[in-house]
């Protein structure tokens, strides 16, 4: 019985870790201004204003 409980706890921790990593990656990808994402890494202020 103890082995079953330990196994379930380990699986729960792995699932929790996976959810945390997935959430972190999704928020990192979604963060920021959409115009900055469309224009690339270092857009000029003029390019941002033109796109808006």
mmCIF file of the N, C-alpha and C atoms, coordinates in Angstrom:
data_MODEL
# 
_entry.id   MODEL 
# 
loop_
_atom_site.group_PDB 
_atom_site.id 
_atom_site.type_symbol 
_atom_site.label_atom_id 
_atom_site.label_alt_id 
_atom_site.label_comp_id 
_atom_site.label_asym_id 
_atom_site.label_entity_id 
_atom_site.label_seq_id 
_atom_site.pdbx_PDB_ins_code 
_atom_site.Cartn_x 
_atom_site.Cartn_y 
_atom_site.Cartn_z 
_atom_site.occupancy 
_atom_site.B_iso_or_equiv 
_atom_site.pdbx_formal_charge 
_atom_site.auth_seq_id 
_atom_site.auth_comp_id 
_atom_site.auth_asym_id 
_atom_site.auth_atom_id 
_atom_site.pdbx_PDB_model_num 
ATOM 1   N N  . UNK A 1 1  ? 0.815  -1.193 0.000   1.00 0.00 ? 1  UNK A N  1 
ATOM 2   C CA . UNK A 1 1  ? 0.000  0.000  0.000   1.00 0.00 ? 1  UNK A CA 1 
ATOM 3   C C  . UNK A 1 1  ? 0.861  1.260  0.000   1.00 0.00 ? 1  UNK A C  1 
ATOM 4   N N  . UNK A 1 2  ? 1.957  1.214  0.755   1.00 0.00 ? 2  UNK A N  1 
ATOM 5   C CA . UNK A 1 2  ? 2.861  2.356  0.818   1.00 0.00 ? 2  UNK A CA 1 
ATOM 6   C C  . UNK A 1 2  ? 3.484  2.619  -0.551  1.00 0.00 ? 2  UNK A C  1 
ATOM 7   N N  . UNK A 1 3  ? 3.811  1.556  -1.240  1.00 0.00 ? 3  UNK A N  1 
ATOM 8   C CA . UNK A 1 3  ? 4.401  1.697  -2.583  1.00 0.00 ? 3  UNK A CA 1 
ATOM 9   C C  . UNK A 1 3  ? 3.418  2.386  -3.536  1.00 0.00 ? 3  UNK A C  1 
ATOM 10  N N  . UNK A 1 4  ? 2.159  2.055  -3.447  1.00 0.00 ? 4  UNK A N  1 
ATOM 11  C CA . UNK A 1 4  ? 1.119  2.668  -4.279  1.00 0.00 ? 4  UNK A CA 1 
ATOM 12  C C  . UNK A 1 4  ? 1.013  4.169  -3.993  1.00 0.00 ? 4  UNK A C  1 
ATOM 13  N N  . UNK A 1 5  ? 1.030  4.535  -2.727  1.00 0.00 ? 5  UNK A N  1 
ATOM 14  C CA . UNK A 1 5  ? 0.909  5.939  -2.336  1.00 0.00 ? 5  UNK A CA 1 
ATOM 15  C C  . UNK A 1 5  ? 2.125  6.731  -2.819  1.00 0.00 ? 5  UNK A C  1 
ATOM 16  N N  . UNK A 1 6  ? 3.299  6.171  -2.664  1.00 0.00 ? 6  UNK A N  1 
ATOM 17  C CA . UNK A 1 6  ? 4.517  6.850  -3.119  1.00 0.00 ? 6  UNK A CA 1 
ATOM 18  C C  . UNK A 1 6  ? 4.480  7.028  -4.627  1.00 0.00 ? 6  UNK A C  1 
ATOM 19  N N  . UNK A 1 7  ? 4.073  6.007  -5.352  1.00 0.00 ? 7  UNK A N  1 
ATOM 20  C CA . UNK A 1 7  ? 4.002  6.088  -6.814  1.00 0.00 ? 7  UNK A CA 1 
ATOM 21  C C  . UNK A 1 7  ? 3.008  7.172  -7.244  1.00 0.00 ? 7  UNK A C  1 
ATOM 22  N N  . UNK A 1 8  ? 1.864  7.224  -6.600  1.00 0.00 ? 8  UNK A N  1 
ATOM 23  C CA . UNK A 1 8  ? 0.861  8.248  -6.935  1.00 0.00 ? 8  UNK A CA 1 
ATOM 24  C C  . UNK A 1 8  ? 1.384  9.649  -6.634  1.00 0.00 ? 8  UNK A C  1 
ATOM 25  N N  . UNK A 1 9  ? 2.108  9.814  -5.545  1.00 0.00 ? 9  UNK A N  1 
ATOM 26  C CA . UNK A 1 9  ? 2.683  11.120 -5.213  1.00 0.00 ? 9  UNK A CA 1 
ATOM 27  C C  . UNK A 1 9  ? 3.729  11.545 -6.242  1.00 0.00 ? 9  UNK A C  1 
ATOM 28  N N  . UNK A 1 10 ? 4.542  10.617 -6.681  1.00 0.00 ? 10 UNK A N  1 
ATOM 29  C CA . UNK A 1 10 ? 5.556  10.926 -7.694  1.00 0.00 ? 10 UNK A CA 1 
ATOM 30  C C  . UNK A 1 10 ? 4.878  11.310 -9.002  1.00 0.00 ? 10 UNK A C  1 
ATOM 31  N N  . UNK A 1 11 ? 3.873  10.581 -9.414  1.00 0.00 ? 11 UNK A N  1 
ATOM 32  C CA . UNK A 1 11 ? 3.140  10.932 -10.634 1.00 0.00 ? 11 UNK A CA 1 
ATOM 33  C C  . UNK A 1 11 ? 2.470  12.294 -10.509 1.00 0.00 ? 11 UNK A C  1 
ATOM 34  N N  . UNK A 1 12 ? 1.925  12.587 -9.341  1.00 0.00 ? 12 UNK A N  1 
ATOM 35  C CA . UNK A 1 12 ? 1.289  13.883 -9.121  1.00 0.00 ? 12 UNK A CA 1 
ATOM 36  C C  . UNK A 1 12 ? 2.302  15.013 -9.231  1.00 0.00 ? 12 UNK A C  1 
ATOM 37  N N  . UNK A 1 13 ? 3.490  14.820 -8.673  1.00 0.00 ? 13 UNK A N  1 
ATOM 38  C CA . UNK A 1 13 ? 4.536  15.837 -8.775  1.00 0.00 ? 13 UNK A CA 1 
ATOM 39  C C  . UNK A 1 13 ? 4.976  16.042 -10.215 1.00 0.00 ? 13 UNK A C  1 
ATOM 40  N N  . UNK A 1 14 ? 5.081  14.962 -10.982 1.00 0.00 ? 14 UNK A N  1 
ATOM 41  C CA . UNK A 1 14 ? 5.473  15.080 -12.385 1.00 0.00 ? 14 UNK A CA 1 
ATOM 42  C C  . UNK A 1 14 ? 4.414  15.835 -13.194 1.00 0.00 ? 14 UNK A C  1 
ATOM 43  N N  . UNK A 1 15 ? 3.161  15.549 -12.932 1.00 0.00 ? 15 UNK A N  1 
ATOM 44  C CA . UNK A 1 15 ? 2.079  16.252 -13.625 1.00 0.00 ? 15 UNK A CA 1 
ATOM 45  C C  . UNK A 1 15 ? 2.079  17.723 -13.235 1.00 0.00 ? 15 UNK A C  1 
ATOM 46  N N  . UNK A 1 16 ? 2.265  18.022 -11.967 1.00 0.00 ? 16 UNK A N  1 
ATOM 47  C CA . UNK A 1 16 ? 2.322  19.404 -11.509 1.00 0.00 ? 16 UNK A CA 1 
ATOM 48  C C  . UNK A 1 16 ? 3.491  20.139 -12.161 1.00 0.00 ? 16 UNK A C  1 
ATOM 49  N N  . UNK A 1 17 ? 4.634  19.510 -12.239 1.00 0.00 ? 17 UNK A N  1 
ATOM 50  C CA . UNK A 1 17 ? 5.796  20.113 -12.898 1.00 0.00 ? 17 UNK A CA 1 
ATOM 51  C C  . UNK A 1 17 ? 5.509  20.381 -14.370 1.00 0.00 ? 17 UNK A C  1 
ATOM 52  N N  . UNK A 1 18 ? 4.878  19.439 -15.036 1.00 0.00 ? 18 UNK A N  1 
ATOM 53  C CA . UNK A 1 18 ? 4.533  19.623 -16.444 1.00 0.00 ? 18 UNK A CA 1 
ATOM 54  C C  . UNK A 1 18 ? 3.572  20.769 -16.662 1.00 0.00 ? 18 UNK A C  1 
ATOM 55  N N  . UNK A 1 19 ? 2.573  20.886 -15.799 1.00 0.00 ? 19 UNK A N  1 
ATOM 56  C CA . UNK A 1 19 ? 1.611  21.985 -15.904 1.00 0.00 ? 19 UNK A CA 1 
ATOM 57  C C  . UNK A 1 19 ? 2.297  23.320 -15.659 1.00 0.00 ? 19 UNK A C  1 
ATOM 58  N N  . UNK A 1 20 ? 3.179  23.383 -14.680 1.00 0.00 ? 20 UNK A N  1 
ATOM 59  C CA . UNK A 1 20 ? 3.897  24.619 -14.396 1.00 0.00 ? 20 UNK A CA 1 
ATOM 60  C C  . UNK A 1 20 ? 4.779  25.039 -15.565 1.00 0.00 ? 20 UNK A C  1 
ATOM 61  N N  . UNK A 1 21 ? 5.492  24.097 -16.151 1.00 0.00 ? 21 UNK A N  1 
ATOM 62  C CA . UNK A 1 21 ? 6.360  24.412 -17.295 1.00 0.00 ? 21 UNK A CA 1 
ATOM 63  C C  . UNK A 1 21 ? 5.520  24.867 -18.481 1.00 0.00 ? 21 UNK A C  1 
ATOM 64  N N  . UNK A 1 22 ? 4.436  24.179 -18.750 1.00 0.00 ? 22 UNK A N  1 
ATOM 65  C CA . UNK A 1 22 ? 3.575  24.552 -19.867 1.00 0.00 ? 22 UNK A CA 1 
ATOM 66  C C  . UNK A 1 22 ? 2.983  25.947 -19.661 1.00 0.00 ? 22 UNK A C  1 
ATOM 67  N N  . UNK A 1 23 ? 2.538  26.243 -18.457 1.00 0.00 ? 23 UNK A N  1 
ATOM 68  C CA . UNK A 1 23 ? 1.985  27.561 -18.159 1.00 0.00 ? 23 UNK A CA 1 
ATOM 69  C C  . UNK A 1 23 ? 3.054  28.639 -18.304 1.00 0.00 ? 23 UNK A C  1 
ATOM 70  N N  . UNK A 1 24 ? 4.240  28.386 -17.810 1.00 0.00 ? 24 UNK A N  1 
ATOM 71  C CA . UNK A 1 24 ? 5.328  29.343 -17.920 1.00 0.00 ? 24 UNK A CA 1 
ATOM 72  C C  . UNK A 1 24 ? 5.653  29.635 -19.375 1.00 0.00 ? 24 UNK A C  1 
ATOM 73  N N  . UNK A 1 25 ? 5.758  28.600 -20.192 1.00 0.00 ? 25 UNK A N  1 
ATOM 74  C CA . UNK A 1 25 ? 6.076  28.777 -21.610 1.00 0.00 ? 25 UNK A CA 1 
ATOM 75  C C  . UNK A 1 25 ? 4.972  29.549 -22.317 1.00 0.00 ? 25 UNK A C  1 
ATOM 76  N N  . UNK A 1 26 ? 3.730  29.251 -22.019 1.00 0.00 ? 26 UNK A N  1 
ATOM 77  C CA . UNK A 1 26 ? 2.616  29.951 -22.667 1.00 0.00 ? 26 UNK A CA 1 
ATOM 78  C C  . UNK A 1 26 ? 2.611  31.436 -22.299 1.00 0.00 ? 26 UNK A C  1 
ATOM 79  N N  . UNK A 1 27 ? 2.875  31.762 -21.040 1.00 0.00 ? 27 UNK A N  1 
ATOM 80  C CA . UNK A 1 27 ? 2.897  33.162 -20.645 1.00 0.00 ? 27 UNK A CA 1 
ATOM 81  C C  . UNK A 1 27 ? 4.106  33.894 -21.225 1.00 0.00 ? 27 UNK A C  1 
ATOM 82  N N  . UNK A 1 28 ? 5.231  33.217 -21.361 1.00 0.00 ? 28 UNK A N  1 
ATOM 83  C CA . UNK A 1 28 ? 6.401  33.849 -21.968 1.00 0.00 ? 28 UNK A CA 1 
ATOM 84  C C  . UNK A 1 28 ? 6.156  34.145 -23.442 1.00 0.00 ? 28 UNK A C  1 
ATOM 85  N N  . UNK A 1 29 ? 5.457  33.263 -24.125 1.00 0.00 ? 29 UNK A N  1 
ATOM 86  C CA . UNK A 1 29 ? 5.182  33.467 -25.541 1.00 0.00 ? 29 UNK A CA 1 
ATOM 87  C C  . UNK A 1 29 ? 4.128  34.551 -25.748 1.00 0.00 ? 29 UNK A C  1 
ATOM 88  N N  . UNK A 1 30 ? 3.190  34.685 -24.827 1.00 0.00 ? 30 UNK A N  1 
ATOM 89  C CA . UNK A 1 30 ? 2.087  35.620 -24.990 1.00 0.00 ? 30 UNK A CA 1 
ATOM 90  C C  . UNK A 1 30 ? 2.409  37.009 -24.443 1.00 0.00 ? 30 UNK A C  1 
ATOM 91  N N  . UNK A 1 31 ? 3.492  37.148 -23.703 1.00 0.00 ? 31 UNK A N  1 
ATOM 92  C CA . UNK A 1 31 ? 3.798  38.428 -23.070 1.00 0.00 ? 31 UNK A CA 1 
ATOM 93  C C  . UNK A 1 31 ? 4.261  39.453 -24.099 1.00 0.00 ? 31 UNK A C  1 
ATOM 94  N N  . UNK A 1 32 ? 3.977  40.701 -23.809 1.00 0.00 ? 32 UNK A N  1 
ATOM 95  C CA . UNK A 1 32 ? 4.468  41.777 -24.645 1.00 0.00 ? 32 UNK A CA 1 
ATOM 96  C C  . UNK A 1 32 ? 3.433  42.329 -25.597 1.00 0.00 ? 32 UNK A C  1 
ATOM 97  N N  . UNK A 1 33 ? 3.882  43.259 -26.398 1.00 0.00 ? 33 UNK A N  1 
ATOM 98  C CA . UNK A 1 33 ? 3.047  43.944 -27.368 1.00 0.00 ? 33 UNK A CA 1 
ATOM 99  C C  . UNK A 1 33 ? 2.956  43.098 -28.644 1.00 0.00 ? 33 UNK A C  1 
ATOM 100 N N  . UNK A 1 34 ? 1.765  42.874 -29.171 1.00 0.00 ? 34 UNK A N  1 
ATOM 101 C CA . UNK A 1 34 ? 1.639  42.082 -30.396 1.00 0.00 ? 34 UNK A CA 1 
ATOM 102 C C  . UNK A 1 34 ? 2.378  42.697 -31.585 1.00 0.00 ? 34 UNK A C  1 
ATOM 103 N N  . UNK A 1 35 ? 2.460  44.022 -31.626 1.00 0.00 ? 35 UNK A N  1 
ATOM 104 C CA . UNK A 1 35 ? 3.190  44.642 -32.744 1.00 0.00 ? 35 UNK A CA 1 
ATOM 105 C C  . UNK A 1 35 ? 4.676  44.319 -32.664 1.00 0.00 ? 35 UNK A C  1 
ATOM 106 N N  . UNK A 1 36 ? 5.205  44.249 -31.461 1.00 0.00 ? 36 UNK A N  1 
ATOM 107 C CA . UNK A 1 36 ? 6.607  43.865 -31.303 1.00 0.00 ? 36 UNK A CA 1 
ATOM 108 C C  . UNK A 1 36 ? 6.850  42.443 -31.757 1.00 0.00 ? 36 UNK A C  1 
ATOM 109 N N  . UNK A 1 37 ? 5.885  41.583 -31.535 1.00 0.00 ? 37 UNK A N  1 
ATOM 110 C CA . UNK A 1 37 ? 6.005  40.195 -31.971 1.00 0.00 ? 37 UNK A CA 1 
ATOM 111 C C  . UNK A 1 37 ? 5.967  40.102 -33.492 1.00 0.00 ? 37 UNK A C  1 
ATOM 112 N N  . UNK A 1 38 ? 5.102  40.878 -34.103 1.00 0.00 ? 38 UNK A N  1 
ATOM 113 C CA . UNK A 1 38 ? 4.986  40.843 -35.561 1.00 0.00 ? 38 UNK A CA 1 
ATOM 114 C C  . UNK A 1 38 ? 6.215  41.418 -36.255 1.00 0.00 ? 38 UNK A C  1 
ATOM 115 N N  . UNK A 1 39 ? 6.821  42.439 -35.654 1.00 0.00 ? 39 UNK A N  1 
ATOM 116 C CA . UNK A 1 39 ? 7.935  43.127 -36.301 1.00 0.00 ? 39 UNK A CA 1 
ATOM 117 C C  . UNK A 1 39 ? 9.291  42.508 -36.000 1.00 0.00 ? 39 UNK A C  1 
ATOM 118 N N  . UNK A 1 40 ? 9.369  41.604 -35.084 1.00 0.00 ? 40 UNK A N  1 
ATOM 119 C CA . UNK A 1 40 ? 10.644 40.954 -34.808 1.00 0.00 ? 40 UNK A CA 1 
ATOM 120 C C  . UNK A 1 40 ? 11.232 41.381 -33.476 1.00 0.00 ? 40 UNK A C  1 
ATOM 121 N N  . UNK A 1 41 ? 12.513 41.124 -33.329 1.00 0.00 ? 41 UNK A N  1 
ATOM 122 C CA . UNK A 1 41 ? 13.159 41.305 -32.038 1.00 0.00 ? 41 UNK A CA 1 
ATOM 123 C C  . UNK A 1 41 ? 13.441 42.764 -31.689 1.00 0.00 ? 41 UNK A C  1 
ATOM 124 N N  . UNK A 1 42 ? 13.919 43.551 -32.624 1.00 0.00 ? 42 UNK A N  1 
ATOM 125 C CA . UNK A 1 42 ? 14.295 44.943 -32.342 1.00 0.00 ? 42 UNK A CA 1 
ATOM 126 C C  . UNK A 1 42 ? 13.628 45.903 -33.330 1.00 0.00 ? 42 UNK A C  1 
ATOM 127 N N  . UNK A 1 43 ? 12.329 46.118 -33.216 1.00 0.00 ? 43 UNK A N  1 
ATOM 128 C CA . UNK A 1 43 ? 11.677 47.049 -34.141 1.00 0.00 ? 43 UNK A CA 1 
ATOM 129 C C  . UNK A 1 43 ? 11.976 48.499 -33.760 1.00 0.00 ? 43 UNK A C  1 
ATOM 130 N N  . UNK A 1 44 ? 12.025 49.360 -34.744 1.00 0.00 ? 44 UNK A N  1 
ATOM 131 C CA . UNK A 1 44 ? 12.212 50.784 -34.476 1.00 0.00 ? 44 UNK A CA 1 
ATOM 132 C C  . UNK A 1 44 ? 10.874 51.371 -34.039 1.00 0.00 ? 44 UNK A C  1 
ATOM 133 N N  . UNK A 1 45 ? 10.903 52.441 -33.275 1.00 0.00 ? 45 UNK A N  1 
ATOM 134 C CA . UNK A 1 45 ? 9.644  53.072 -32.859 1.00 0.00 ? 45 UNK A CA 1 
ATOM 135 C C  . UNK A 1 45 ? 8.785  53.515 -34.049 1.00 0.00 ? 45 UNK A C  1 
ATOM 136 N N  . UNK A 1 46 ? 9.427  53.916 -35.121 1.00 0.00 ? 46 UNK A N  1 
ATOM 137 C CA . UNK A 1 46 ? 8.684  54.336 -36.316 1.00 0.00 ? 46 UNK A CA 1 
ATOM 138 C C  . UNK A 1 46 ? 7.953  53.139 -36.935 1.00 0.00 ? 46 UNK A C  1 
ATOM 139 N N  . UNK A 1 47 ? 8.598  51.990 -36.981 1.00 0.00 ? 47 UNK A N  1 
ATOM 140 C CA . UNK A 1 47 ? 7.950  50.792 -37.518 1.00 0.00 ? 47 UNK A CA 1 
ATOM 141 C C  . UNK A 1 47 ? 6.741  50.388 -36.672 1.00 0.00 ? 47 UNK A C  1 
ATOM 142 N N  . UNK A 1 48 ? 6.878  50.498 -35.355 1.00 0.00 ? 48 UNK A N  1 
ATOM 143 C CA . UNK A 1 48 ? 5.770  50.149 -34.450 1.00 0.00 ? 48 UNK A CA 1 
ATOM 144 C C  . UNK A 1 48 ? 4.591  51.082 -34.691 1.00 0.00 ? 48 UNK A C  1 
ATOM 145 N N  . UNK A 1 49 ? 4.865  52.372 -34.797 1.00 0.00 ? 49 UNK A N  1 
ATOM 146 C CA . UNK A 1 49 ? 3.780  53.337 -35.037 1.00 0.00 ? 49 UNK A CA 1 
ATOM 147 C C  . UNK A 1 49 ? 3.127  53.112 -36.386 1.00 0.00 ? 49 UNK A C  1 
ATOM 148 N N  . UNK A 1 50 ? 3.910  52.800 -37.393 1.00 0.00 ? 50 UNK A N  1 
ATOM 149 C CA . UNK A 1 50 ? 3.357  52.532 -38.737 1.00 0.00 ? 50 UNK A CA 1 
ATOM 150 C C  . UNK A 1 50 ? 2.439  51.316 -38.720 1.00 0.00 ? 50 UNK A C  1 
ATOM 151 N N  . UNK A 1 51 ? 2.808  50.285 -37.995 1.00 0.00 ? 51 UNK A N  1 
ATOM 152 C CA . UNK A 1 51 ? 1.990  49.081 -37.929 1.00 0.00 ? 51 UNK A CA 1 
ATOM 153 C C  . UNK A 1 51 ? 0.698  49.324 -37.154 1.00 0.00 ? 51 UNK A C  1 
ATOM 154 N N  . UNK A 1 52 ? 0.806  50.108 -36.079 1.00 0.00 ? 52 UNK A N  1 
ATOM 155 C CA . UNK A 1 52 ? -0.393 50.400 -35.283 1.00 0.00 ? 52 UNK A CA 1 
ATOM 156 C C  . UNK A 1 52 ? -1.359 51.234 -36.090 1.00 0.00 ? 52 UNK A C  1 
# 
